[in-house]
Amino acid sequence: MGTTVDHTAPETWRAFADEADRPKVAHFVLPYLFQTGSWIYAQLVHLRRYRPMVLTDRTENLDVFPFQPIYSYECVSVWKKAMLCLWRPRRHGVSWLFFERIVRREHPCLMHGHFGTCGVELLELKRRLDLPMITAFYGADVSQAPRDPRFRQRYRQLFEEGELFLAEGNAMRRALGALGCPSAKIVVQHLGVDIEALPFVARRPDPSGLVRILIAATFREKKGIPDALRAVDRVRRRYPRLAVTLIGDSAGKVGDEDEKRTICGLLEQLDGVVTWIGFVPYPAFRTAILTHHLFLSPSVTARDGDSEGGAPVSIIEAEATGMPILSTLHADIPEVVVDGKSGLLSQERDVDSLAENLERLVAEPDLWEQMGRCGRRHVEENYNVRRQVARLEEIYSEVTERG
C-alpha cells in the first residue's frame, strides 16, 4: 500500500517549498550503481543544500542503493530513441541526446561527473548546455585510462574545459597534476562513510583463541589478494587458530580471470583456513566488518599501471568500526591508515613485511582495541560523510558562483 501525504498540512508545504528552493545538481553515474559504489551513494543521499538527480545509461542494485530521481536511458522506449535520432544527428550517441533533454528540462545548476572517463564523455554535453562541471576521480581513471595516448589527449581537453577536479587525497592530487591538470583546479575531497551506520566495536581476543581475519575486494591485481593469502599461509604455521573470510570474485575485466586462477591456487593450499564466499550484497559486507578482528587489504600497483588512485573505501569503513588495518604504502592509503596507530603498513609486494605485521597483530591482541579507537577517531575527523558532503556543497557553491 502507498503512503498518503496530507498536502494541506503546513509542515508538508514547508517541505515542498524547501525542496523547490534547493538548486539541483546533475550526477552522471554510469551505471547506477555497481556493487561497490557505496561512496557515491553516500554523497547523493547526504546532500542537504542541493537536490541531486542521477542520469545513467542503466540501473542495477537498486534494492541496495535506492534513490530518486533517476533518469535511465535503458528505460527509454524504442520509439522515443528513434525520435531522439531524428531530433539531432548522432554525433555523440543517442543516450547523450536523452541526457541533454533531461538536463534542459530539469535546469540543474551544475554537472557532477563520477570518474574521469565519464567527465571526458560529458564534455560535448557541457559545451552544448554551457553548464559548469565538476569531475571526481577515483582510481583506475587516474592510473590506467591515461596510458592510452588518445585518452591523454581527451584528458587535456577535460582539464582545460572543466571547472574543478576532485581527488581523494594528496597522492591522487599529485597524479592528476602529472597528467597535466592545473593545480589550481584540483581539490582534495575525502570520500566519506556513514559513521552512524558503522558502529564502533572494540576488538578483543576470542576466548577460544581464534583470530578472525577479513579480506574483501574484487579479484583484480591492484587489490593484492595473493600477497594477503601468502602472508596468511606463513603466519598460520605458527598460529594455526586463524579463520580467514574472503569476500570477492572476478568482475570480468581484463586480467580478472588470471588473478582469480592465482587466488584459487592459493586457496587450495589454505583449505580449512580460508572461507571464500564470493561477492555479497553491501549489507552483508557491513555485517562482516563488525564480526572480524583484523582487516587485510595490501593494495599494489598492477603491472599495467592500475592502482587504487586514492584508497579503498572498504578500508575506511573497516577502520570506522574499530578494526585494525593491515595494508600497504600505496596511493592515499597512508592518509587513511595511521601507520603504527590505527594499523600497520608495509611496502607494496613485500610479503615478508606483510606477514611480520600480521603475525604481530595476531600475537598481540591487546593492541586491537587501542588501534581500533585511534582508527575510529581518525575516520570521524577526516572521513565522516556528513562533514565531507557539507564541504562538497561548499565546493558546489564556489563553482556555481564563479560560473
C-alpha positions in Angstrom: 0.0 0.0 0.0 1.2 3.6 -0.7 1.6 6.3 1.9 -0.9 9.1 1.9 0.5 12.6 2.3 -1.6 15.4 3.6 -0.7 18.2 1.2 -2.8 20.7 3.2 -0.6 20.3 6.3 1.7 23.3 7.0 4.8 21.1 7.5 4.1 19.4 4.1 4.0 22.8 2.4 7.2 23.8 4.1 8.9 20.6 2.9 7.8 21.2 -0.7 8.9 24.8 -0.5 12.3 23.8 0.9 12.7 21.2 -1.9 11.8 23.7 -4.5 14.3 26.3 -3.2 17.3 23.9 -3.3 19.3 24.1 -6.6 19.7 20.9 -8.5 23.0 19.1 -9.3 23.0 16.5 -12.2 25.1 13.5 -11.1 26.3 11.3 -14.0 26.9 7.7 -12.8 27.5 5.0 -15.4 26.0 2.7 -14.4 23.9 3.4 -11.3 25.1 1.7 -9.2 27.8 -1.0 -9.1 28.0 -3.3 -6.1 31.0 -1.5 -4.6 29.7 2.1 -5.2 28.7 2.9 -1.6 30.8 6.0 -1.6 28.9 7.5 -4.5 25.6 6.6 -2.8 26.7 8.3 0.4 27.4 11.5 -1.4 24.0 11.5 -3.0 21.8 10.8 0.0 23.6 13.1 2.4 23.3 16.3 0.3 21.2 18.9 2.1 21.6 22.3 0.4 21.4 20.8 -3.1 19.0 18.4 -4.8 20.8 15.6 -6.5 19.4 13.9 -9.7 21.0 10.9 -11.3 21.5 10.4 -15.0 22.7 7.0 -16.1 22.8 4.5 -19.0 21.4 1.7 -16.9 20.5 0.8 -13.4 21.4 -2.1 -11.1 21.4 -2.9 -7.3 18.5 -0.5 -6.7 17.4 -2.7 -3.8 20.7 -1.8 -2.1 21.1 1.8 -3.3 17.5 3.1 -3.7 17.3 6.7 -5.0 15.0 9.1 -6.8 15.0 10.7 -9.2 17.0 8.5 -11.6 16.8 9.2 -15.4 18.0 6.0 -17.1 18.5 5.6 -20.8 17.7 1.9 -20.6 14.1 2.8 -19.8 13.6 4.9 -22.9 11.3 3.2 -25.4 12.4 2.2 -28.9 10.0 4.8 -30.4 11.5 7.6 -28.3 15.0 6.5 -29.1 14.1 6.8 -32.8 12.7 10.3 -32.2 15.9 11.3 -30.5 17.8 10.2 -33.6 15.6 12.5 -35.7 16.0 15.3 -33.2 19.7 15.7 -33.8 22.3 13.7 -35.8 24.1 11.1 -33.6 27.5 12.7 -33.2 27.8 11.5 -29.6 25.3 8.7 -29.2 21.6 8.7 -28.7 21.9 8.3 -24.9 23.6 11.7 -24.7 20.8 13.3 -26.6 18.5 11.8 -23.9 20.7 13.3 -21.2 20.6 16.7 -22.9 16.8 16.7 -23.0 16.6 15.8 -19.3 19.1 18.5 -18.3 17.4 21.2 -20.4 14.1 20.2 -18.8 15.3 20.0 -15.1 17.6 23.0 -15.1 20.4 21.9 -12.8 23.0 24.5 -11.8 25.9 22.1 -12.1 27.0 18.8 -13.6 29.0 16.3 -11.4 30.7 13.5 -13.4 31.8 10.5 -11.4 35.0 9.1 -12.8 37.4 10.9 -15.1 36.3 8.7 -18.0 32.7 9.9 -17.5 33.9 13.6 -17.4 35.5 13.1 -20.8 32.2 11.8 -22.2 30.4 14.8 -20.7 32.5 17.4 -22.4 30.2 17.8 -25.5 27.1 18.0 -23.3 28.8 20.6 -21.1 29.6 22.7 -24.2 26.1 22.4 -25.6 24.5 23.3 -22.2 27.1 25.9 -21.1 27.0 24.4 -17.5 29.8 24.3 -15.0 31.1 20.8 -14.4 33.0 19.1 -11.6 34.7 15.7 -12.3 35.5 13.3 -9.4 38.4 10.9 -9.9 38.5 7.6 -8.1 41.3 5.2 -9.1 41.8 3.5 -12.5 40.6 6.7 -14.2 43.9 8.2 -12.9 46.3 5.3 -13.1 45.1 3.2 -16.1 42.9 5.1 -18.6 45.6 7.8 -19.3 48.0 5.1 -20.5 46.1 5.2 -23.8 47.6 8.2 -25.8 44.1 9.0 -27.2 42.8 9.3 -23.7 45.6 11.5 -22.6 44.6 13.9 -25.3 41.0 13.8 -24.2 42.1 14.4 -20.6 43.9 17.5 -21.7 40.7 18.8 -23.1 38.8 17.9 -19.9 41.4 19.6 -17.7 41.2 22.7 -19.9 37.4 23.0 -20.0 36.3 21.5 -16.7 35.9 23.9 -13.8 37.2 21.6 -10.9 38.5 18.1 -10.3 38.2 16.2 -7.1 40.9 13.9 -5.8 40.6 11.5 -2.8 43.9 12.5 -1.3 47.3 14.1 -1.9 48.7 11.1 -3.8 45.9 11.3 -6.3 46.3 15.1 -6.4 49.9 14.6 -7.5 48.9 12.0 -10.0 46.4 14.4 -11.6 49.0 17.1 -11.7 51.4 14.7 -13.5 48.7 14.1 -16.1 48.6 17.9 -16.8 45.7 19.0 -14.7 46.3 22.6 -13.4 47.0 22.5 -9.6 44.6 25.4 -9.1 41.7 23.2 -10.4 42.4 20.2 -8.1 40.7 20.0 -4.7 41.4 17.2 -2.3 37.9 16.0 -1.2 37.9 12.9 1.0 35.3 10.2 0.5 33.0 9.9 3.4 31.4 7.0 5.2 28.3 7.0 7.3 29.6 6.9 10.8 26.1 6.4 12.3 25.6 3.3 10.2 29.0 1.9 11.2 29.0 1.3 15.0 32.3 1.0 16.8 33.0 -2.5 18.1 36.0 -2.9 20.4 38.1 -5.8 19.1 39.1 -8.2 21.9 40.6 -11.7 21.9 38.2 -14.5 21.4 38.1 -16.9 24.4 38.8 -19.8 22.0 41.9 -18.1 20.8 40.5 -17.9 17.2 41.6 -14.8 15.2 39.1 -13.8 12.5 40.7 -12.0 9.5 38.7 -10.4 6.7 39.8 -9.9 3.1 37.3 -8.1 0.8 38.0 -7.0 -2.7 37.4 -7.6 -6.4 39.8 -10.2 -7.8 42.0 -7.6 -9.5 45.8 -7.4 -9.4 45.9 -4.0 -7.7 44.0 -5.4 -4.7 47.0 -7.6 -3.7 44.9 -10.6 -2.6 47.6 -13.2 -3.5 50.0 -11.3 -1.2 47.4 -11.4 1.6 46.9 -15.1 1.2 50.7 -15.8 1.2 51.1 -13.8 4.4 48.3 -15.8 6.0 50.0 -19.0 4.9 53.2 -18.0 6.6 51.6 -16.9 9.8 49.3 -19.9 10.2 52.3 -22.2 10.5 53.0 -20.7 13.9 49.4 -19.6 14.8 47.0 -22.3 13.4 44.0 -20.6 15.0 43.3 -18.3 12.1 39.9 -18.1 10.4 40.0 -16.0 7.2 36.9 -14.9 5.3 37.5 -13.9 1.6 34.8 -11.8 0.1 35.1 -11.1 -3.7 35.4 -12.6 -7.1 36.3 -11.7 -10.7 34.3 -8.8 -12.1 35.0 -9.8 -15.7 37.5 -7.1 -16.6 40.7 -7.8 -18.4 43.1 -9.7 -16.1 40.5 -10.6 -13.5 40.3 -14.2 -14.5 44.1 -14.6 -14.4 44.1 -13.1 -10.9 41.3 -15.5 -9.9 43.3 -18.5 -11.1 46.2 -17.4 -8.9 43.9 -16.8 -5.9 42.2 -20.2 -6.3 45.6 -21.9 -6.4 46.5 -20.3 -3.1 43.1 -21.2 -1.6 43.8 -24.9 -2.3 46.9 -24.6 -0.1 44.9 -22.8 2.6 42.0 -25.3 2.7 40.4 -25.2 6.1 41.8 -21.7 6.9 40.1 -19.5 4.3 36.4 -19.4 3.6 35.7 -17.9 0.2 32.1 -16.6 -0.1 32.3 -14.7 -3.4 30.6 -11.3 -3.9 28.0 -10.5 -1.2 25.4 -7.7 -1.0 26.7 -4.5 0.6 24.7 -5.0 3.9 26.4 -8.4 4.2 29.8 -6.8 3.9 28.9 -4.3 6.7 28.0 -7.3 8.9 31.3 -8.9 8.1 33.4 -5.9 9.2 31.6 -5.9 12.6 32.3 -9.6 13.2 36.1 -9.9 12.4 39.1 -8.9 14.3 41.6 -7.7 11.5 41.2 -6.3 8.0 43.8 -7.4 5.5 44.0 -5.3 2.3 47.5 -5.0 0.8 46.9 -3.0 -2.4 49.7 -2.8 -5.0 50.4 -1.1 -8.3 49.5 -3.6 -11.1 51.8 -4.5 -13.9 49.6 -2.5 -16.3 49.9 0.6 -14.0 46.4 0.2 -12.4 46.3 1.4 -8.8 43.8 2.5 -6.2 44.5 6.1 -7.0 43.1 7.0 -3.6 42.3 4.4 -1.0 39.7 1.5 -0.9 36.6 2.7 0.8 36.4 -0.8 2.4 39.5 0.2 4.5 37.8 3.4 5.6 34.6 1.5 6.6 36.5 -1.2 8.4 38.6 1.4 10.3 35.4 3.2 11.3 34.1 0.1 13.1 37.3 -0.2 15.1 39.1 -2.9 13.1 42.9 -2.7 12.9 44.1 -2.5 9.3 46.9 -4.3 7.6 47.7 -2.6 4.3 50.5 -1.1 2.2 52.2 2.2 1.5 50.2 2.6 -1.7 48.4 5.7 -3.2 46.4 7.5 -0.5 46.2 4.6 2.0 48.8 6.2 4.3 46.4 9.1 4.7 43.6 6.8 5.7 45.6 4.4 7.9 47.8 6.0 10.6 50.8 3.6 10.4 51.6 2.2 13.8 48.5 3.7 15.4 45.4 2.5 13.6 47.1 -0.2 11.6 50.4 -1.4 10.2 51.6 -0.7 6.7 54.2 -2.4 4.6 55.8 -1.8 1.2 53.9 -3.0 -1.8 54.6 -6.7 -2.7 56.7 -7.2 0.4 55.1 -10.4 1.7 57.8 -10.8 4.4 56.9 -7.5 5.9 53.2 -8.0 5.5 53.5 -11.4 7.2 55.5 -9.9 10.1 52.8 -7.2 10.6 50.1 -9.8 10.5 51.9 -12.0 13.0 52.5 -9.1 15.3 48.7 -8.3 15.5 47.8 -12.0 15.8 50.3 -12.4 18.6 49.4 -9.1 20.4 45.6 -8.9 20.6 45.9 -6.3 23.4 46.8 -3.8 20.6 43.5 -4.3 18.8 41.2 -2.1 20.9 43.7 0.7 21.1 44.3 0.7 17.4 40.6 0.5 16.7 39.8 3.5 18.8 42.5 5.5 17.1 41.1 4.5 13.7 37.6 5.4 14.7 38.7 8.9 15.8 40.7 9.4 12.5 37.7 8.5 10.4 35.3 10.6 12.4 37.6 13.6 12.0 38.5 13.2 8.3 36.1 10.8 6.6 32.7 11.4 8.2 30.3 11.6 5.3 28.3 14.4 6.8 31.3 16.6 7.1 32.6 15.7 3.7 29.3 16.3 2.0 28.9 19.7 3.7 32.3 20.5 2.3 31.3 19.2 -1.1 28.3 21.6 -1.0 30.7 24.5 -0.3 32.6 23.4 -3.4 29.3 23.4 -5.4 28.6 26.9 -4.3 32.0 28.2 -5.1 31.9 26.7 -8.6 28.4 27.9 -9.4 29.1 31.4 -8.2 32.2 31.6 -10.4 30.2 30.1 -13.2 
